[in-house]
């Protein structure tokens, strides 16, 4: 249930208007958590929800025509982020594994999405300096993605551990009486 609530919060974090500088969404952390807590068949729901969100944002918020081909890399990354959560965190969750997911998720999206923008777009010249410029321009988004993934994944994986620890401390105190 908590994975679905986090998914709903991730969708809302994209749909609710916020200042451009904020660029703080719950998507990366939610996908890691969802992948860690669900089996492969259950990963269709977050894919459908995030794909629908991409459509809504493109057509109704930004007023652009929607072309599926423009989102294939993003959708592949959604699946990859859930697979990363499943591979790293499904069987065993530790702070090292969560930390690896926090770094690998946003970093893979940064390199993949910006390479595709450079390769298929017209904003940057098809040279190494153009690729450098593309990556440099995306650094503020990368920073915010790392931060938001760290906050969301840290809370999603850390709060249950903290609650269990506090309950354990309470039961030990009761047993000591």
C-alpha positions, 0 to 999 in steps of 0.5 A: 500500500505504501508503494502505491501512496508514494507513487500517487505522491510522485504523480502529484509532485509533477502535476501540481504547479511549482516554481521552475527553480524547484524541480523537485519531484518524487519520481526517482525515489518512488520508482526505486521504492516501488521496484524494491517492494513489488514484483515484476508484474505489478510494475505496470501500474507505475509505468501507466501512471507516469506515462499518463502524467507525461501525456497530461503535462505535454498536452494540457500544461505545456500545450505541445503535440504529443509524440510517443517517440519523444518519450521512449527513452524516459519510459525505458528509464522508468522501467530501469529505475524500478528494475534497479530498485528490484535488483538492489533492494528487493532481497536485502535493503541496507544503507549502502544499497539505498545509497547506490540506488540514490546515486545510480538512478539520477545519474543514469537518467542524467547521462541517458536523457541528456545524451539523447537530447544532444544526439536527436535535438538541434539545441546543441551542435553535434560535437564534443563541445556541444555534448559538454554544453548539453551536460553542463546546462543540465547540471542544476536539474541533476543536482535537484534530482539527486537531492529529491531522490535522496530525500524520498528514498531516504524517507521511504526506506528509513522511516520504517526502520526508524519506526521498528527501532523505536518500537523495539526500544519500547518493547525492551523498556516494557520487558525491563520493568 
